[in-house]
Amino acid sequence: MLAAFHAMLDTFPIPIGLGQVTPESLRSALSNFLPKDATSAQKVRAIETALNSAAGVAIRETMARWIVDGIVPVSSLVPESYLKWRAPVRDAMVFVVTRLSPTRLAPKLLEQIDLPTDTPPEERLLRLIAKVPGLQKLGQVIARNQHLRPALRKALTRLENGIRDVSAAEIQGVLRGNLGGRVEKFAVKIAPGILSEASVSAVVRFRWKNPETGRRESGVFKVLKPHIPEYFAEDMDYLQGLAEYFAERQRTYGFSARMIPDTFRKVRRLLRYEVNFRREQRTLIEAAELYRSVRGVRIPRLIEPLCTPGVTALSEERGTKITNAVTRLSPARRRQVAEQLIETLVAVPLFAATPNAIFHGDPHAGNLLYDDRTGELSIIDWALRERLGRGERRHLTLLFLMVSLRDPVGATNEIIGLSRQKIKRDSPRARMVHAAAREFMRGISASKFPSAVDAMRLLERVALKGIRFPAPLIMLSKVMFTLEGILGDIVGSDAAIGFAIARRVAGNWMANRRAYRSPLDTKDWLTLQCSALLYTGRLAVGWEETMLNRLLRPKGKGTSPILVGAATDAG
């Protein structure tokens, strides 16, 4: 049998980048290799045996190139405007495929072969990343990217609440094994079906008797999927391997030496958070306190007696996935929802009174439920969260406002303040940051109101030049880019971010001047006033440059590296 597979490899070359391999041609080549009239399980075992053989490395490389150049070509995933990211994305995909264990890879290969030949690349991609949480998480992040092909965006949005890779019976088994005698003690009645699935967990409804009230109440269990503990170590290994792989080839792609390796190290760290249920349980308590006085916002209530390291019991929050809920609303109501979303997820933690405020690190549309009858927004799934200290929030607030005021000098000062490196104000690095800020400001149309997302794009551009930022800031970048896509689906613009932040500052200050704890001090307000006085002049210069550019050259393509921004953002 293996001899047949070796012969297939010898006669079936795969020219890299040409996309000449098709599922049909591979199916034909494999017909002499796989057992005749065999069951799917027998075929999987045959492929697994081949992957474990002496020729396993060659077979894996052949399969990997077939996937990234044939059935899921990188050119169909990475937009033309991000052309320079195609090489690292392709190399990362090949790396993962060649390092998945035979028990995980074999069924995926057979599934790809058995799919109809006209199956779209985006559907094949979803099948390929099933039960690979790190890749599913990345897909959730980039799903709302407005620059992706519509078919790919539609497919990736299914990762927000359409993952289906575990059975109800498996989840029931995990639940009963974790809860043990508590099922009888609290008269727990578990619903037979799965309510929803995420990359590492599944959610099921239940009813229980609350000893404090003496009444039966409803809730939901968030349950760690049974295959996650088995695959977790392997996912950690390949993410670490990706970091080392790109560190060794740092000069190949023309990016900052640390950027791509740091991306995968951060994704690895975040995946550890995803499976740490105890951490999320503590976060839910803290988040409930943060939003306790914020009207129109709900955080799931933790049901502590039914929680374990592998199960989190919560109140069930009513609502519809936010991008679906707004389809029934008027344009004016949509605008209100967009501003509510930004105030809740950005402004509230940014201006929190606590020294180290938490913020939700995974606000894809599936984690945001909106009730169009009550106007309430429920924020679920707090596995990913980070903290921002008071100093970091001060620099961020000033950066957002300086970008809104189109002030490159002010923006430069705040970027330097946010950096993990000690940068002297008159050093070559400081001049490089200033040049990048000045160039970025000039690139913003005079007819556009710069937003907080623009500020994060500026940080991303500076990061590409080698300036390093704290991990929580990278997480916030992910949050902002994810929200930008959701806002695009709600109102078609992200301009509400700047206004929501400004309104939050003014509203809190006017309502309670003594209790309100802005991260800004008196000197900061004076600096902002001075910058505001020069805003009209900067805007006039920008308007003249915009008109001149329109006359002299056609509109260029976007330059923000959203895909690796999303990988960075996943970390």
C-alpha positions as CSV (number, residue, x, y, z in Angstrom):
1,M,0.0,0.0,0.0
2,L,2.8,2.4,0.9
3,A,4.6,1.6,-2.3
4,A,1.5,2.8,-4.2
5,F,1.6,6.1,-2.3
6,H,5.3,6.5,-3.0
7,A,4.6,6.0,-6.7
8,M,1.9,8.6,-6.5
9,L,4.3,11.1,-5.1
10,D,6.9,10.4,-7.8
11,T,4.4,10.9,-10.6
12,F,2.3,13.7,-9.1
13,P,4.5,16.8,-8.7
14,I,2.9,19.9,-7.3
15,P,4.3,23.1,-8.7
16,I,4.2,25.6,-5.9
17,G,2.1,28.6,-6.6
18,L,0.6,27.4,-9.8
19,G,-2.5,25.8,-8.4
20,Q,-2.5,22.9,-10.8
21,V,-3.6,20.3,-8.3
22,T,-7.3,19.8,-8.0
23,P,-9.4,17.6,-5.6
24,E,-10.4,15.5,-8.6
25,S,-6.9,14.9,-9.8
26,L,-5.8,14.0,-6.2
27,R,-8.8,11.7,-5.8
28,S,-7.9,9.9,-8.9
29,A,-4.2,9.5,-7.9
30,L,-5.3,8.2,-4.5
31,S,-7.7,5.6,-5.9
32,N,-4.8,3.0,-6.2
33,F,-3.7,3.8,-2.7
34,L,-6.8,3.6,-0.5
35,P,-8.3,0.2,0.2
36,K,-11.1,-0.7,-2.3
37,D,-14.7,-0.7,-0.9
38,A,-13.3,0.4,2.5
39,T,-15.2,2.4,5.1
40,S,-14.3,5.9,5.9
41,A,-12.7,4.7,9.2
42,Q,-10.5,2.3,7.2
43,K,-9.5,4.9,4.7
44,V,-8.5,7.3,7.6
45,R,-6.4,4.6,9.1
46,A,-4.7,4.0,5.7
47,I,-3.8,7.7,5.4
48,E,-2.7,7.8,9.0
49,T,-0.4,4.8,8.4
50,A,1.1,6.6,5.4
51,L,1.7,9.8,7.5
52,N,3.4,7.7,10.2
53,S,5.7,5.9,7.6
54,A,9.2,6.8,6.7
55,A,7.8,8.8,3.7
56,G,5.5,10.7,6.1
57,V,7.4,14.0,5.8
58,A,7.2,13.9,2.0
59,I,3.5,13.0,2.1
60,R,2.8,15.8,4.5
61,E,4.6,18.4,2.4
62,T,2.7,17.2,-0.7
63,M,-0.6,17.4,1.1
64,A,0.2,20.9,2.5
65,R,1.2,22.3,-0.9
66,W,-2.0,20.8,-2.4
67,I,-4.1,22.5,0.2
68,V,-2.5,26.0,0.1
69,D,-1.9,26.1,-3.7
70,G,-4.8,24.0,-4.9
71,I,-8.0,23.8,-2.9
72,V,-7.6,26.7,-0.5
73,P,-5.3,29.0,-2.4
74,V,-3.8,31.9,-0.4
75,S,-4.6,34.3,-3.3
76,S,-8.3,33.7,-2.5
77,L,-7.9,34.4,1.2
78,V,-5.5,37.4,1.3
79,P,-6.8,40.5,-0.7
80,E,-4.7,42.1,-3.4
81,S,-4.2,45.2,-1.2
82,Y,-2.4,43.0,1.4
83,L,-0.2,41.3,-1.2
84,K,3.0,41.4,1.0
85,W,1.2,39.2,3.6
86,R,0.5,36.3,1.2
87,A,3.9,34.7,1.6
88,P,3.9,34.6,5.5
89,V,0.2,33.4,5.5
90,R,1.0,30.7,3.0
91,D,4.1,29.6,5.0
92,A,2.1,29.5,8.2
93,M,-0.6,27.4,6.7
94,V,2.0,24.9,5.3
95,F,3.7,24.8,8.7
96,V,0.5,23.9,10.6
97,V,-0.6,21.2,8.1
98,T,2.8,19.6,8.1
99,R,2.8,19.4,11.9
100,L,-0.7,18.3,12.9
101,S,-0.7,14.8,14.3
102,P,-1.7,12.0,12.0
103,T,-4.8,11.3,14.0
104,R,-6.0,14.9,13.4
105,L,-4.7,15.4,9.8
106,A,-5.8,12.1,8.3
107,P,-9.6,12.6,8.6
108,K,-9.2,16.2,7.3
109,L,-7.3,15.0,4.2
110,L,-10.0,12.4,3.5
111,E,-12.7,14.9,4.0
112,Q,-11.1,17.3,1.5
113,I,-10.8,14.5,-1.1
114,D,-14.4,13.4,-0.6
115,L,-15.9,16.9,-0.9
116,P,-17.6,17.6,-4.3
117,T,-15.1,19.1,-6.8
118,D,-17.1,22.3,-7.0
119,T,-16.9,23.0,-3.2
120,P,-15.9,26.7,-2.8
121,P,-12.4,27.4,-1.2
122,E,-14.1,29.2,1.8
123,E,-16.1,26.1,2.6
124,R,-13.1,23.9,2.4
125,L,-11.2,26.3,4.7
126,L,-13.9,26.0,7.4
127,R,-13.7,22.2,7.2
128,L,-9.9,22.3,7.4
129,I,-9.8,24.4,10.6
130,A,-12.5,22.4,12.4
131,K,-11.3,21.4,15.8
132,V,-8.2,23.7,15.5
133,P,-9.1,26.4,18.0
134,G,-6.2,28.7,17.3
135,L,-7.2,29.0,13.6
136,Q,-10.9,29.2,14.3
137,K,-10.1,32.1,16.6
138,L,-8.2,33.9,13.9
139,G,-11.1,33.3,11.5
140,Q,-13.5,35.0,14.0
141,V,-11.3,38.0,14.2
142,I,-11.0,38.7,10.5
143,A,-14.6,37.7,9.7
144,R,-15.8,41.3,9.8
145,N,-12.9,42.7,7.7
146,Q,-14.6,44.8,5.0
147,H,-11.8,44.2,2.5
148,L,-12.3,40.4,2.2
149,R,-14.3,38.8,-0.6
150,P,-18.0,38.7,0.3
151,A,-18.1,34.9,0.0
152,L,-15.1,34.5,2.4
153,R,-16.6,37.0,4.9
154,K,-19.9,35.2,4.9
155,A,-18.2,31.8,5.5
156,L,-16.0,33.1,8.3
157,T,-18.9,34.8,10.1
158,R,-20.2,31.2,10.6
159,L,-17.3,30.8,13.1
160,E,-19.0,33.4,15.3
161,N,-21.9,31.1,16.3
162,G,-22.0,28.3,13.7
163,I,-19.2,25.9,14.7
164,R,-20.4,22.3,14.9
165,D,-17.7,19.8,15.8
166,V,-19.0,18.1,19.0
167,S,-22.2,16.0,19.8
168,A,-24.8,16.6,22.5
169,A,-24.0,13.2,23.9
170,E,-20.3,14.1,24.3
171,I,-21.2,17.3,26.1
172,Q,-23.7,15.5,28.4
173,G,-20.9,13.1,29.4
174,V,-18.5,15.9,30.2
175,L,-21.2,17.7,32.3
176,R,-22.1,14.7,34.4
177,G,-18.5,13.8,34.9
178,N,-17.7,17.3,36.1
179,L,-20.8,17.9,38.3
180,G,-21.1,14.5,39.9
181,G,-23.4,14.6,42.9
182,R,-24.4,18.2,42.3
183,V,-26.8,17.1,39.6
184,E,-29.0,15.5,42.3
185,K,-28.2,18.0,45.1
186,F,-29.4,21.0,43.0
187,A,-32.0,19.0,41.0
188,V,-30.3,20.0,37.7
189,K,-32.2,19.2,34.6
190,I,-30.0,19.5,31.5
191,A,-31.5,20.2,28.1
192,P,-30.9,17.5,25.5
193,G,-29.5,19.7,22.7
194,I,-26.6,22.1,22.3
195,L,-27.6,25.8,22.2
196,S,-24.4,27.1,20.6
197,E,-20.7,26.3,20.1
198,A,-17.5,28.3,20.2
199,S,-14.0,27.2,19.3
200,V,-13.2,25.5,22.6
201,S,-16.6,25.2,24.3
202,A,-20.3,24.3,23.9
203,V,-23.3,25.9,25.6
204,V,-26.4,24.0,26.8
205,R,-29.4,25.2,28.7
206,F,-30.4,23.8,32.2
207,R,-32.8,24.3,35.1
208,W,-31.8,24.0,38.7
209,K,-33.2,24.6,42.2
210,N,-31.6,27.7,43.8
211,P,-31.3,27.0,47.5
212,E,-31.2,30.7,48.2
213,T,-34.5,31.4,46.7
214,G,-36.1,28.0,46.9
215,R,-37.2,28.3,43.3
216,R,-36.3,26.6,40.1
217,E,-34.3,28.9,37.8
218,S,-32.9,28.7,34.3
219,G,-29.3,29.0,33.2
220,V,-26.7,27.8,30.7
221,F,-23.6,25.7,31.1
222,K,-20.5,26.6,29.2
223,V,-18.6,23.3,28.8
224,L,-15.0,22.6,27.7
225,K,-15.2,20.3,24.6
226,P,-13.8,16.8,25.2
227,H,-11.3,17.0,22.4
228,I,-9.7,20.2,23.6
229,P,-7.6,18.7,26.4
230,E,-6.3,16.2,23.9
231,Y,-5.4,18.7,21.2
232,F,-4.3,21.6,23.5
233,A,-0.7,20.5,24.0
234,E,-0.3,20.0,20.2
235,D,-1.7,23.4,19.4
236,M,0.7,25.0,22.0
237,D,3.6,23.2,20.3
238,Y,2.8,24.3,16.7
239,L,2.2,27.9,17.8
240,Q,5.6,27.9,19.6
241,G,7.1,26.3,16.5
242,L,5.6,29.1,14.3
243,A,7.2,31.7,16.5
244,E,10.6,30.1,16.2
245,Y,10.1,29.4,12.4
246,F,9.4,33.1,11.6
247,A,12.1,34.3,14.0
248,E,14.7,32.3,12.0
249,R,13.4,33.8,8.7
250,Q,12.8,37.3,9.9
251,R,14.5,39.0,7.0
252,T,12.6,37.0,4.4
253,Y,9.4,38.9,4.6
254,G,10.6,42.5,5.1
255,F,8.9,43.1,8.4
256,S,10.1,44.0,11.9
257,A,12.2,41.2,13.3
258,R,10.0,40.5,16.3
259,M,6.5,41.3,14.8
260,I,5.5,37.9,13.3
261,P,7.1,35.7,16.0
262,D,5.5,37.9,18.7
263,T,2.2,37.4,17.0
264,F,2.2,33.7,17.4
265,R,3.6,33.8,21.0
266,K,0.6,36.1,21.9
267,V,-1.9,33.8,20.1
268,R,-0.4,30.9,22.1
269,R,-0.8,32.8,25.4
270,L,-4.4,33.7,24.5
271,L,-5.3,30.2,23.7
272,R,-4.2,29.2,27.2
273,Y,-6.7,31.8,28.5
274,E,-9.5,30.2,26.4
275,V,-9.3,26.9,28.3
276,N,-8.8,28.5,31.7
277,F,-12.4,28.4,33.0
278,R,-11.5,29.5,36.5
279,R,-9.9,32.6,35.2
280,E,-13.1,33.5,33.2
281,Q,-15.3,32.8,36.2
282,R,-13.3,35.4,38.2
283,T,-13.4,37.8,35.3
284,L,-17.2,37.6,35.1
285,I,-17.5,38.7,38.7
286,E,-15.2,41.7,38.0
287,A,-17.0,42.6,34.8
288,A,-20.3,42.6,36.5
289,E,-18.9,45.2,39.0
290,L,-17.5,47.3,36.2
291,Y,-20.8,47.5,34.3
292,R,-23.0,47.5,37.4
293,S,-24.1,51.2,37.0
294,V,-24.0,51.3,33.2
295,R,-27.6,51.4,31.9
296,G,-28.6,49.0,29.0
297,V,-25.7,46.6,29.5
298,R,-25.9,43.1,30.9
299,I,-23.2,40.7,32.0
300,P,-24.0,37.0,32.6
301,R,-24.4,36.3,36.3
302,L,-22.2,33.5,37.6
303,I,-23.9,30.5,39.3
304,E,-21.0,29.6,41.5
305,P,-22.3,26.3,43.1
306,L,-22.4,24.7,39.7
307,C,-19.0,25.8,38.4
308,T,-16.0,23.6,38.0
309,P,-12.6,23.9,36.2
310,G,-14.3,22.5,33.1
311,V,-17.8,23.9,33.4
312,T,-19.0,27.5,33.9
313,A,-22.7,28.0,35.0
314,L,-24.3,31.3,34.0
315,S,-27.6,33.1,33.8
316,E,-29.0,32.9,30.2
317,E,-29.0,36.3,28.5
318,R,-31.7,37.0,26.0
319,G,-31.0,38.7,22.7
320,T,-30.0,38.2,19.1
321,K,-26.6,38.4,17.5
322,I,-26.1,42.1,17.1
323,T,-25.5,42.2,13.4
324,N,-28.7,40.2,12.9
325,A,-30.8,42.2,15.4
326,V,-30.1,45.6,13.8
327,T,-31.5,44.5,10.4
328,R,-35.0,45.3,11.7
329,L,-34.0,48.8,13.0
330,S,-34.2,52.2,11.4
331,P,-31.0,54.0,10.4
332,A,-31.3,56.3,13.4
333,R,-31.7,53.3,15.8
334,R,-28.7,51.6,14.2
335,R,-26.6,54.7,14.8
336,Q,-27.7,54.6,18.5
337,V,-26.7,50.9,18.7
338,A,-23.3,51.6,17.2
339,E,-22.6,54.3,19.7
340,Q,-23.9,52.1,22.6
341,L,-21.5,49.4,21.4
342,I,-18.5,51.6,21.4
343,E,-19.3,53.3,24.6
344,T,-19.7,49.9,26.3
345,L,-16.7,48.1,25.0
346,V,-14.2,51.0,24.7
347,A,-15.2,54.1,26.6
348,V,-16.4,52.4,29.8
349,P,-13.1,50.5,30.5
350,L,-11.0,53.4,29.2
351,F,-12.5,55.8,31.8
352,A,-13.0,53.2,34.6
353,A,-12.2,54.4,38.1
354,T,-10.2,51.2,39.0
355,P,-6.4,51.4,38.7
356,N,-6.3,48.4,36.2
357,A,-9.5,48.2,34.2
358,I,-10.5,45.0,32.3
359,F,-11.9,45.1,28.8
360,H,-13.5,42.3,26.7
361,G,-10.9,40.9,24.4
362,D,-13.1,38.9,21.9
363,P,-16.0,41.1,20.9
364,H,-17.0,39.3,17.6
365,A,-20.7,39.6,16.7
366,G,-21.5,36.2,18.2
367,N,-20.5,37.4,21.7
368,L,-22.7,40.5,21.5
369,L,-26.5,39.9,22.0
370,Y,-28.9,42.8,21.4
371,D,-32.5,42.9,22.5
372,D,-34.3,45.3,20.2
373,R,-37.3,45.5,22.5
374,T,-35.5,46.7,25.6
375,G,-32.4,48.2,24.0
376,E,-30.2,46.0,26.2
377,L,-26.8,44.8,25.1
378,S,-25.5,41.5,26.7
379,I,-21.7,40.8,26.5
380,I,-21.0,37.1,26.8
381,D,-17.9,34.9,26.7
382,W,-15.2,36.6,28.8
383,A,-12.5,34.0,28.3
384,L,-10.3,36.6,26.6
385,R,-9.8,39.8,28.5
386,E,-6.9,42.1,29.3
387,R,-6.1,45.0,31.6
388,L,-5.0,48.5,31.0
389,G,-3.3,50.5,33.7
390,R,-4.2,54.1,34.4
391,G,-1.0,55.4,32.7
392,E,-1.7,53.3,29.5
393,R,-5.3,54.5,29.4
394,R,-4.1,58.1,29.7
395,H,-1.8,57.8,26.7
396,L,-4.5,56.0,24.7
397,T,-7.1,58.6,25.4
398,L,-4.7,61.4,24.4
399,L,-3.6,59.4,21.3
400,F,-7.3,59.0,20.2
401,L,-7.9,62.7,20.7
402,M,-4.6,63.8,19.0
403,V,-5.4,61.7,16.0
404,S,-8.9,63.2,15.9
405,L,-7.2,66.7,16.0
406,R,-4.8,65.6,13.2
407,D,-1.8,66.5,15.5
408,P,1.3,64.5,14.5
409,V,3.4,65.9,17.3
410,G,0.9,65.1,20.0
411,A,0.3,61.7,18.5
412,T,4.1,61.0,18.5
413,N,4.4,61.9,22.2
414,E,1.6,59.5,23.1
415,I,3.0,56.6,21.0
416,I,6.4,57.0,22.6
417,G,4.6,57.0,26.0
418,L,2.9,53.7,25.1
419,S,6.0,52.0,23.8
420,R,7.7,49.3,25.8
421,Q,11.0,50.8,24.8
422,K,12.7,53.9,26.3
423,I,12.7,56.3,23.4
424,K,14.3,59.7,23.9
425,R,12.3,62.6,22.4
426,D,15.1,63.7,20.0
427,S,16.4,60.2,19.0
428,P,16.3,58.7,15.5
429,R,13.5,56.4,16.7
430,A,11.4,59.4,17.9
431,R,12.0,61.1,14.5
432,M,10.9,57.9,12.7
433,V,7.7,57.8,14.8
434,H,7.0,61.4,14.0
435,A,7.6,60.9,10.3
436,A,5.2,58.0,10.4
437,A,2.6,60.0,12.2
438,R,2.9,63.0,9.9
439,E,2.6,60.7,6.8
440,F,-0.4,58.9,8.3
441,M,-2.2,62.2,9.1
442,R,-1.6,63.4,5.5
443,G,-3.2,60.2,4.2
444,I,-6.5,60.8,6.0
445,S,-8.9,62.6,3.7
446,A,-9.8,66.1,4.9
447,S,-13.5,65.2,4.5
448,K,-13.2,62.3,7.0
449,F,-13.4,62.6,10.8
450,P,-10.4,60.5,12.1
451,S,-11.5,57.9,14.6
452,A,-10.0,55.7,17.4
453,V,-9.6,53.0,14.8
454,D,-7.3,55.3,12.8
455,A,-5.2,55.7,15.9
456,M,-4.8,52.0,16.2
457,R,-3.9,51.8,12.5
458,L,-1.2,54.4,13.2
459,L,0.1,52.2,16.1
460,E,0.1,49.2,13.8
461,R,2.1,51.1,11.2
462,V,4.7,52.1,13.8
463,A,4.8,48.5,15.1
464,L,5.8,47.4,11.6
465,K,8.8,49.7,11.9
466,G,10.0,48.0,15.1
467,I,8.4,49.9,17.9
468,R,7.1,47.4,20.5
469,F,3.9,47.8,22.6
470,P,2.5,46.0,25.6
471,A,0.4,42.8,25.0
472,P,-2.8,44.5,26.4
473,L,-2.4,47.2,23.8
474,I,-2.2,44.6,21.0
475,M,-5.3,43.0,22.4
476,L,-7.1,46.3,22.3
477,S,-6.0,46.7,18.7
478,K,-7.7,43.4,18.0
479,V,-10.8,44.7,19.7
480,M,-10.9,47.9,17.7
481,F,-10.4,46.2,14.4
482,T,-13.1,43.7,15.2
483,L,-15.5,46.4,16.2
484,E,-14.7,48.4,13.0
485,G,-16.0,45.5,11.0
486,I,-19.1,45.1,13.1
487,L,-19.8,48.9,12.9
488,G,-19.4,48.6,9.2
489,D,-22.2,46.0,9.1
490,I,-24.4,48.1,11.4
491,V,-24.0,51.7,10.1
492,G,-21.3,51.5,7.4
493,S,-18.9,53.7,9.3
494,D,-16.6,53.7,12.4
495,A,-16.8,57.4,13.1
496,A,-19.0,56.8,16.1
497,I,-16.0,55.7,18.1
498,G,-14.6,59.2,18.5
499,F,-17.9,60.8,19.4
500,A,-18.8,58.1,21.9
501,I,-15.5,58.5,23.7
502,A,-15.9,62.3,23.8
503,R,-19.5,62.1,25.0
504,R,-18.4,59.7,27.8
505,V,-15.8,62.2,29.0
506,A,-18.2,65.2,28.9
507,G,-21.2,63.3,30.3
508,N,-19.4,61.9,33.3
509,W,-17.6,65.2,34.1
510,M,-20.8,67.2,34.0
511,A,-22.8,64.7,36.0
512,N,-20.3,64.3,38.8
513,R,-17.2,66.4,38.7
514,R,-15.9,65.3,42.1
515,A,-16.3,61.5,41.7
516,Y,-15.4,61.4,38.0
517,R,-11.9,60.1,37.6
518,S,-10.6,60.9,34.1
519,P,-7.2,59.4,33.2
520,L,-6.3,62.9,32.0
521,D,-4.8,65.5,34.3
522,T,-4.8,69.3,34.2
523,K,-1.7,69.5,32.0
524,D,-3.3,67.1,29.5
525,W,-6.3,69.3,29.2
526,L,-4.1,72.3,28.5
527,T,-2.2,70.4,25.9
528,L,-5.4,69.4,24.2
529,Q,-6.7,73.0,24.2
530,C,-3.5,74.2,22.5
531,S,-3.7,71.4,19.9
532,A,-7.3,72.3,19.3
533,L,-6.4,75.9,18.5
534,L,-4.2,74.8,15.6
535,Y,-6.8,72.2,14.3
536,T,-8.3,74.5,11.7
537,G,-5.0,75.3,10.2
538,R,-4.0,71.6,10.0
539,L,-7.4,70.8,8.5
540,A,-7.0,73.5,5.8
541,V,-3.6,72.2,4.8
542,G,-5.0,68.7,4.7
543,W,-7.8,69.8,2.5
544,E,-5.4,71.5,0.0
545,E,-3.3,68.3,-0.1
546,T,-6.4,66.1,-0.6
547,M,-7.5,68.2,-3.6
548,L,-4.0,68.2,-5.0
549,N,-3.6,64.4,-4.7
550,R,-6.9,63.9,-6.4
551,L,-5.7,66.0,-9.3
552,L,-2.3,64.4,-9.6
553,R,-2.8,60.7,-9.0
554,P,-5.6,58.1,-8.8
555,K,-6.8,56.8,-5.5
556,G,-4.4,54.2,-4.1
557,K,-5.1,50.9,-2.4
558,G,-5.3,50.4,1.3
559,T,-2.1,49.6,3.2
560,S,-3.3,48.5,6.6
561,P,-2.1,44.8,7.1
562,I,-5.4,43.6,8.5
563,L,-4.7,39.9,8.2
564,V,-1.6,39.9,10.2
565,G,-3.1,42.8,12.2
566,A,-5.7,40.2,13.0
567,A,-3.1,37.5,13.8
568,T,-1.4,40.2,16.0
569,D,-4.7,41.2,17.2
570,A,-5.5,37.6,18.1
571,G,-2.5,38.2,20.4
